[in-house]
Amino acid sequence: MEEVLEEPGIALGSSLFLEERGDRERNEEEFQALARRMALDRLARRSHSCGELRAAFAKRAIPTEIGEELIMALTRSNLLDDGEFARAWRDSRMRSRGLAPRVIARELREKGIDPDLILEVISEVSSESEESALQDLLAKKVRSLRPGDRKKQERALLGFLMRKGHRGDRAGVAVRAALQEFYEVK
């Protein structure tokens, strides 16, 4: 852990950002310190994937070998774990946004997660939990409905669920049942 946190050769108060330093190029120690600071700052806010850190390093023009070395050190220190990140992301997105596994898989690909790991993480989702996410999302949306054109409401709800990645057949059955219950109660 100490190998990740130490910052040799950087004086207290000196800037790590090139635009604040003038024309002088960074040396390897400065790149390492900048990469370390960026990674630890990001990880202090939330969990990140290795791919996200690689992209952040590339954006700041940090040499690839320095970035990869730091990613390996963070992984050895258990501060960075793509498997944990992917599972936490999946659980959070299903719970908070009601997203279907295929949308979550796309988001994980965008975050640079290995395709085999994505397949493993997504296959852990049971059809019951997927159905539960769909029902919770639909119940929340139906509560805000007012009586009106039932066909129009059905199309709107179905489109809403489809944008969240839910399959049309499951969404259609759930929407018709929810609207049936809604109009029976009203």
C-alpha positions in Angstrom: 0.0 0.0 0.0 2.8 2.4 0.8 4.2 2.0 -2.7 1.0 3.4 -4.1 0.8 6.4 -1.7 4.4 7.7 -1.6 5.3 10.6 -3.9 9.1 10.9 -4.3 10.6 14.0 -5.8 7.6 16.3 -5.6 7.9 19.3 -3.4 4.9 20.3 -1.3 2.9 22.9 -3.1 4.4 22.3 -6.5 1.9 21.8 -9.4 1.4 18.5 -11.1 -0.5 20.0 -14.0 1.4 21.1 -17.1 -0.5 24.3 -17.8 0.4 25.6 -14.3 4.1 24.7 -14.8 5.0 26.6 -17.9 6.8 25.0 -20.9 9.0 22.5 -19.0 8.1 18.9 -19.7 7.4 16.4 -16.9 10.0 13.8 -16.0 9.1 10.2 -15.1 8.7 10.9 -11.4 6.3 13.7 -12.0 4.2 11.5 -14.3 4.1 8.8 -11.7 3.1 11.3 -9.0 0.4 12.8 -11.3 -1.0 9.3 -12.2 -0.9 8.3 -8.5 -2.7 11.4 -7.4 -5.3 11.2 -10.2 -6.0 7.5 -9.4 -6.3 8.0 -5.7 -8.5 11.0 -6.0 -10.9 9.1 -8.3 -10.9 6.1 -6.1 -11.6 8.2 -3.1 -14.9 9.4 -4.7 -16.1 6.1 -6.1 -15.0 2.7 -7.3 -13.5 2.7 -10.9 -12.6 0.1 -13.5 -9.1 -0.3 -14.8 -10.4 0.9 -18.2 -11.7 4.1 -16.7 -8.3 4.8 -15.2 -6.5 4.0 -18.4 -8.8 6.5 -20.3 -8.1 9.2 -17.6 -4.4 8.6 -17.9 -4.5 8.8 -21.7 -6.5 12.0 -21.5 -3.7 13.6 -19.3 -1.0 12.1 -21.6 0.5 9.9 -19.0 2.8 7.3 -20.6 1.1 3.9 -20.9 3.8 2.0 -19.0 3.5 4.3 -16.0 -0.3 4.0 -16.0 -0.2 0.2 -16.3 2.4 -0.1 -13.5 0.2 2.0 -11.2 -2.9 -0.1 -12.2 -1.1 -3.3 -11.3 0.0 -1.8 -7.9 -3.6 -0.7 -7.1 -4.9 -4.1 -8.1 -2.3 -5.8 -5.8 -3.3 -3.4 -3.0 -7.0 -4.4 -3.5 -7.9 -0.7 -4.3 -8.9 -1.6 -7.8 -10.9 -4.7 -8.8 -12.9 -4.9 -12.0 -15.0 -7.9 -10.8 -16.1 -6.0 -7.7 -16.7 -2.9 -9.7 -18.8 -4.7 -12.3 -21.0 -6.4 -9.7 -21.5 -3.2 -7.7 -22.3 -1.3 -10.9 -24.8 -4.0 -11.9 -26.5 -4.0 -8.6 -26.7 -0.3 -8.4 -28.0 0.2 -11.9 -30.7 -2.5 -11.4 -31.8 -1.1 -8.1 -31.7 2.6 -8.8 -32.6 2.8 -12.4 -34.3 -0.5 -13.1 -32.0 -1.2 -16.0 -32.1 -4.6 -17.7 -28.9 -6.7 -17.9 -28.2 -6.0 -21.5 -28.1 -2.2 -21.0 -25.8 -2.8 -18.0 -23.6 -5.0 -20.1 -23.3 -2.1 -22.6 -22.4 0.3 -19.9 -19.7 -2.1 -18.5 -18.2 -2.4 -22.0 -18.0 1.4 -22.2 -16.2 1.4 -18.9 -13.5 -1.0 -20.3 -14.5 -4.2 -18.4 -13.3 -7.4 -20.0 -16.1 -9.1 -22.1 -15.7 -12.4 -20.3 -16.1 -10.7 -16.9 -19.2 -8.9 -18.2 -20.7 -12.2 -19.3 -20.0 -13.7 -15.9 -21.4 -10.8 -14.0 -24.6 -10.6 -16.2 -25.2 -14.3 -16.0 -25.4 -14.0 -12.2 -28.6 -12.0 -12.6 -31.6 -14.3 -12.0 -34.7 -13.9 -14.0 -36.6 -13.2 -10.8 -34.4 -10.2 -9.9 -34.8 -9.0 -13.5 -38.5 -9.4 -13.3 -38.5 -7.7 -9.9 -36.6 -4.7 -11.3 -39.1 -4.4 -14.1 -42.1 -4.6 -11.7 -40.6 -2.0 -9.3 -39.9 0.4 -12.2 -43.4 -0.1 -13.7 -45.1 0.4 -10.3 -43.3 3.6 -9.8 -44.3 4.9 -13.2 -47.9 3.7 -12.9 -48.4 5.7 -9.7 -48.0 8.9 -11.6 -50.6 8.0 -14.2 -53.9 9.8 -14.6 -56.9 8.1 -16.3 -56.8 8.8 -20.0 -56.3 7.0 -23.4 -55.3 3.5 -22.3 -53.7 2.6 -25.6 -51.5 5.7 -25.5 -50.5 4.9 -21.9 -49.7 1.4 -22.9 -47.4 2.5 -25.7 -45.7 5.1 -23.5 -45.1 2.6 -20.6 -43.9 0.0 -23.1 -41.5 2.5 -24.7 -40.2 3.5 -21.3 -39.5 -0.1 -20.3 -37.9 -0.9 -23.7 -35.6 2.1 -23.3 -34.5 0.7 -20.0 -33.5 -2.5 -21.9 -36.4 -4.8 -20.9 -37.5 -7.4 -23.4 -40.7 -6.5 -25.3 -42.6 -9.7 -24.4 -42.0 -9.4 -20.7 -42.6 -5.6 -20.7 -45.9 -6.0 -22.7 -47.3 -8.5 -20.3 -46.3 -6.5 -17.3 -47.7 -3.2 -18.7 -51.1 -4.8 -19.6 -51.4 -6.3 -16.1 -50.4 -3.0 -14.4 -52.9 -1.0 -16.5 -55.6 -3.5 -15.9 -55.0 -3.2 -12.1 -54.8 0.6 -12.4 -58.2 1.0 -14.1 -59.9 -1.6 -11.8 -58.8 0.4 -8.8 -59.9 3.8 -10.2 
